Amino acid sequence: MGSARLAHKTGSVLRAVALAAAAMLPTFLLASALLAGGTPAPDEASMAIRTRRPRAVLIATGPEGAPLVVVDAGHGGHDQGAVAADGTPEKQLTLAIAQDVAAALARTGRLRVAMTRTDDEAVDLTERREIARAAGAALLLSIHCDSAPNRRARGVTVYTLSDQPVDDAAAALAVRENRVDGGADLLAETSDVPAILLDLARRQTAADAASFAGLLARALVPALAPRQVFLRGAGFRVLRAPDLPAALLETGYLTNDGDLALLKSANYRRALADGVARAAQAFFARRPAQAGGVGR
């Protein structure tokens, strides 16, 4: 079997697994986990979830059949995220950076691009990934800014999902980010979904996420030199989709004066965004048969 046919078959299997897993969720949870066009039972709980769930905002249509990348601006609304010494909230910078990243992806002319939010809106963590899945995303990138007690800490970190964080700092960061959303992790925490189905999907998804994260880290090193770029894993809830490759990008430390100045710089944000665009193009060039993503 040719590699293109094999990749296409693999993508189809993963989508089938995701749909099978979603079909086994309780009805009141299914409203938030269904792909676009689903019709959950009209009970009061499911209707409440369905009516409050926002949808992805399309930024660029791209050519027909192009893969969809969803850019997630972390925090928003009542959730300010970390706050810099000068009072700048993380939510403000993540939105500005996410908009620059979306624009850079659109400029490639090879991708469809959407965002989970384009204004100061609160979107919970589970909804962020479900927005991407419902839109048919092939890749999700969540944008954040870091913080640390040590004001000398600086640099950029690319995270993928891992239940075994590389160090205490990564574990603490995941706990801090996950705390803003008290909702259940629908796919990860529902015992009705057979572990074997989720495991099958997660294995390929984890490999794809690791591939993109590696490409992204390598693309950012020359773009942001001489700043350091780290590659780590942690248990971020927003990344917990069994059928959607996802990464979280910590773009700099709000607690470091030098990083904060860069995060406010249009030139820095443009260099970072261009690095993301190069990584995304390289990622999809390696797997064109699977580029349609979830739900296509």
C-alpha positions in Angstrom: 0.0 0.0 0.0 1.3 3.4 -1.0 2.2 5.9 1.8 -0.5 8.4 0.7 -3.2 5.6 0.8 -1.9 4.4 4.1 -2.0 7.9 5.6 -5.5 8.5 4.3 -6.7 5.2 5.8 -5.0 6.0 9.1 -6.8 9.4 9.2 -10.1 7.8 8.5 -9.6 5.2 11.2 -8.8 8.0 13.7 -11.9 9.9 12.8 -14.0 6.8 13.1 -12.5 6.1 16.5 -13.3 9.6 17.7 -16.9 9.4 16.5 -17.3 6.0 18.1 -15.9 7.3 21.4 -18.2 10.4 21.3 -21.2 8.2 20.6 -20.7 6.4 23.9 -20.7 9.6 26.0 -23.8 10.3 28.1 -26.3 12.5 26.4 -25.8 15.5 28.6 -22.1 15.4 27.8 -22.5 14.7 24.1 -23.7 18.2 23.4 -20.2 19.5 24.0 -18.3 16.7 22.4 -20.3 16.2 19.1 -18.7 17.4 15.8 -20.5 20.1 13.9 -24.0 19.1 12.8 -24.6 16.7 15.6 -28.1 16.5 17.2 -28.0 15.8 20.9 -31.2 14.9 22.9 -33.0 18.2 23.8 -32.8 17.8 27.6 -32.3 20.9 29.7 -28.6 20.3 30.5 -27.5 19.6 26.9 -29.4 22.6 25.6 -27.6 24.8 28.2 -24.2 23.6 27.0 -25.1 23.9 23.3 -26.4 27.4 23.5 -23.4 28.8 25.3 -20.7 27.1 23.2 -19.0 29.6 20.8 -17.8 28.6 17.4 -14.5 29.1 15.6 -14.0 32.4 13.8 -12.8 31.8 10.3 -9.9 34.1 9.4 -8.8 32.7 6.0 -10.6 30.3 3.7 -7.5 29.0 1.8 -7.6 26.8 -1.2 -10.3 24.0 -1.4 -9.3 21.0 0.7 -6.6 22.9 2.6 -6.0 21.9 6.2 -7.5 24.0 8.9 -5.4 25.4 11.7 -7.2 26.8 14.8 -5.3 29.4 16.8 -6.4 29.7 20.4 -5.7 32.9 22.3 -5.3 31.9 25.9 -7.5 33.3 28.7 -10.0 36.1 28.1 -13.0 37.8 29.7 -13.0 37.4 33.5 -9.9 35.2 33.2 -6.9 37.6 32.9 -4.2 34.9 33.2 -0.9 36.2 34.6 -0.5 39.9 35.1 2.8 41.7 34.5 4.3 44.2 37.0 3.0 47.1 34.9 -0.5 45.7 35.0 -0.6 44.2 31.5 -2.8 41.1 31.6 -1.8 37.9 29.8 -5.2 37.7 28.0 -4.4 41.0 26.1 -1.0 39.8 24.9 -2.2 36.3 23.9 -4.9 37.8 21.7 -2.5 40.1 20.0 0.0 37.3 19.4 -2.7 34.9 18.2 -4.0 37.5 15.7 -0.4 37.9 14.3 0.0 34.1 14.1 -3.4 33.7 12.3 -2.4 36.4 9.9 1.0 34.8 9.2 -0.7 31.4 8.6 -3.2 33.1 6.2 -0.3 34.7 4.3 1.0 31.3 3.3 -2.0 30.9 1.0 -2.0 27.2 1.7 -4.0 26.9 4.9 -7.4 27.6 6.3 -7.2 29.5 9.5 -9.6 30.1 12.4 -9.5 31.4 16.0 -11.3 30.3 19.1 -11.8 34.0 20.1 -11.1 37.3 18.4 -12.1 39.6 21.3 -12.1 39.7 25.1 -14.3 36.7 25.5 -14.1 34.0 28.2 -14.0 30.5 26.7 -13.4 27.5 29.0 -10.6 25.0 28.2 -12.8 22.1 27.2 -14.7 24.3 24.8 -11.6 25.5 23.1 -10.5 22.1 21.9 -14.1 21.2 21.0 -14.5 24.4 19.0 -11.4 23.2 17.0 -12.8 19.7 16.6 -16.2 20.9 15.5 -14.7 23.1 12.9 -12.8 20.2 11.4 -9.3 21.4 12.5 -6.2 19.4 11.5 -4.1 21.3 14.1 -4.7 23.3 17.3 -2.2 25.8 18.6 -2.9 27.5 22.0 -1.0 30.8 22.7 0.0 31.7 26.2 2.5 33.8 28.1 4.5 32.3 31.0 5.3 33.6 34.5 7.7 32.5 37.3 8.7 33.6 40.8 12.2 34.0 39.4 12.1 37.2 37.5 15.3 36.2 35.5 13.4 33.3 33.9 12.9 34.0 30.2 12.5 32.2 26.9 9.9 30.4 24.8 8.5 27.0 25.4 6.6 24.6 23.2 4.4 22.1 25.1 2.7 18.9 24.0 0.4 16.8 26.2 2.1 14.6 28.7 0.8 13.1 32.0 4.4 13.0 33.2 5.7 16.6 33.2 9.4 17.0 32.5 9.9 19.0 35.8 8.1 20.6 38.7 7.8 23.9 36.8 6.0 22.3 33.9 3.6 20.5 36.3 2.9 23.7 38.2 2.2 25.6 35.0 -0.3 23.0 33.8 -2.1 23.0 37.2 -2.3 26.8 37.1 -3.6 26.9 33.5 -6.1 24.0 34.1 -7.5 25.7 37.3 -9.4 28.4 35.4 -11.8 25.7 34.1 -13.7 23.7 36.6 -15.6 21.7 34.0 -15.1 18.0 33.4 -12.6 16.9 30.8 -15.2 15.2 28.6 -13.1 12.8 26.6 -10.3 12.2 29.2 -12.5 11.7 32.3 -15.5 9.8 31.0 -15.3 6.1 32.0 -17.9 5.1 29.4 -15.4 5.6 26.6 -13.5 2.3 26.1 -9.8 2.9 26.9 -8.8 0.8 23.8 -10.5 3.3 21.5 -9.0 6.3 23.0 -5.6 4.7 23.2 -5.7 3.9 19.5 -6.5 7.5 18.6 -4.2 9.1 21.1 -1.1 7.2 19.9 -1.2 8.6 16.4 -2.3 12.0 17.7 0.5 12.2 20.2 3.0 11.3 17.4 1.6 14.0 15.2 1.7 16.6 18.0 5.3 15.7 18.8 6.2 16.1 15.2 4.7 19.6 14.9 6.1 20.7 18.3 9.6 19.6 17.1 9.2 21.5 13.8 7.9 24.6 15.7 10.8 24.6 18.2 13.3 24.3 15.3 11.6 27.1 13.3 11.6 29.4 16.3 15.3 29.0 17.2 16.6 31.1 14.3 13.6 33.4 14.2 14.0 34.4 17.9 17.8 34.1 18.3 19.5 34.5 20.7 16.6 33.7 22.9 16.2 30.1 24.1 13.4 27.8 22.9 12.5 24.8 25.0 10.4 21.7 24.2 8.5 20.2 27.1 5.4 18.1 28.0 2.7 18.7 30.6 -0.9 17.8 31.3 -2.7 20.8 29.7 -6.4 20.2 29.5 -6.8 22.2 26.3 -4.6 19.7 24.5 -6.6 16.6 25.6 -8.3 15.7 22.3 -7.6 12.1 21.2 -8.0 12.9 17.5 -6.5 16.4 17.1 -2.8 17.2 17.1 -2.3 20.1 19.5 0.5 22.2 21.0 0.7 25.0 23.5 3.1 27.9 22.9 4.4 29.9 25.9 5.7 33.0 24.1 7.7 34.6 26.9 7.6 35.5 30.5 5.5 38.4 31.8 7.6 38.4 34.9 10.8 39.2 33.0 11.2 42.8 31.9 13.1 41.9 28.8 10.5 39.3 27.7 7.6 41.6 28.5 9.1 44.3 26.2 9.5 41.8 23.4 5.9 40.5 23.8 4.7 44.1 23.3 6.9 44.5 20.2 5.3 44.1 16.8 8.6 43.0 15.3 9.0 40.2 17.9 5.4 39.0 17.5 5.9 39.0 13.7 9.1 36.9 13.9 7.3 34.5 16.2 4.3 34.3 13.9 6.4 33.7 10.8 8.1 30.8 12.7 4.8 29.2 13.4 3.7 29.5 9.8 6.9 27.8 8.6 6.4 25.0 11.1 2.8 24.5 10.1 3.7 24.3 6.4 6.4 21.8 7.0 4.1 19.7 9.2 1.4 19.4 6.6 3.9 18.8 3.8 4.8 15.6 5.6 1.2 14.4 5.9 -0.9 15.8 3.0 -3.3 12.8 2.8 -4.4 13.5 6.4 -4.5 17.3 6.1 -8.3 17.5 6.2 -8.3 16.9 9.9 -11.2 15.9 12.2 -14.7 15.7 10.9 -14.0 16.1 7.2 
